[in-house]
Amino acid sequence: VASKGTGKEKLTALLEKTETKALSAIADTKSSATLDELKREYLGKKSVLKQVNESLKDLATEERPEVGRAISSYREKIAAAIAEKEEKLQKSGGEPSDIVDLTLPPRNQPRGHYHLITQVERELVDIFVGLGYQVAEGPEVDTDWYNFEALNFPPGHPARDMQDTLYVNRGNGTDAVLRTHTSPVQVRTMEKQKPPVYVVVPGRVFRQETLDARHSPVFHQLEGLAVDESITMGDMFGTIKTFLSAFFGRDVRTRFLPSFFPFTEPSAEFAASCVFCDGVGCNVCSKTGWIEVGGCGMVDPNVFLAVGYDPEVVSGFAFGFGLERMAMLRHGIGTIASFYQNDVRVLQQF
Ligand SMILES: [Zn+2]
C-alpha cells in the first residue's frame, strides 16, 4: 500500500478521510441493521482500518508510532460513535416503525365479510334449520352410482343428457364424476340413516357449461329431502312457500308446473310470484309475474329401493335450486360470472 518514507502521510490521510465518512454515515443511520453493516464496513476484516494495520510493517520504523496512534484514535472514535448510536436506537425502540405511540388513534383494520353466495347459503340453511331440518354435506367428486344410478338414471337414460357431466379418469378403469347436483348426498344420507329424514344439502356442483350471463361450469345448489310416513305433496307445497316467503322477506304466492326428473314422480318446476312487481309483470320476471326458482317432486319409489327403504311404508319429497340464482334475483345481479371474478368492487356491496 505504501512505499517507505512517504507511507506515513498517505496512511494517516486515508484514515482521516475514512473516519469522516464513517462518522457521518453512523450519524445518519436509523436502524440497528444498518448500524451492524457500518460496523463491519469500517472496523471489520475488509475495512480500511485492517488494510492500514497490515501496511504498518512496511513503514520505516520511526514512522510506525505515529500511524499506530492514528489507528488507535480512528478505532476508538468509530467504536464510540457506534456504541452511542446503538444506545440511542435502543432507547427509541429500534426501527422507527416499531415505535409504539399510544396517543395515536387506532388504525382502521377492515375485517372483510362472507361472500354473497355464502351469506345466501347460510341464510337459507338457517330458515330450514328453523323448520327442523338437519344439514348434510358430501364429496364433490363422486361415483356414477351416487350421482346417477341410485337416483334412477340408469346408464344410457336420456335424462343424463340434461346434465352435461364432467368425468374424472381415476386411472383404474372406473369413472368418477364431478357431481352434477347435490342429490348424491341425499342417497348417502338415506343409506346411513333410517327414516324419518329431514335434511338440506348445500354445495358446489359442476356441469360442462360455457360461461354466459346465466350459466357457469361451477355453481351452488341447495336441496332438501323430507322422508317420513304419510308425507304428501301438500307438505311439499307448504314447505316451499314457507322458505320462499322467509327468504324474500314477504308473503309470496307459488306456482308448480309439471316437469320431469328421474328421481321424483310426480315432478314440478316451482316459481314464486315476482317480489319486484308483485305479479304484475316487470323486467326481472320478463313480464310474466313469476320467478322460476327450481325443481321439486315426490321421491321416486326406485330411489327408496336403492337405499333400502320400503316405498310402501315411507314417502317423501325433494326440491332443489341454485344459490347463485337466488342471490341474483334478490340483489338484482345481472351476470353469474360476477360471483367468481373476485372483483372487490362487486363483493364489497354485499
Ligand atoms: Zn316482476
Residues whose N, C-alpha, C, O or C-beta is under 5 A from the ligand:
A	BS01	ZN	C274 F276 C277 G281 C282 V284 C285 G289
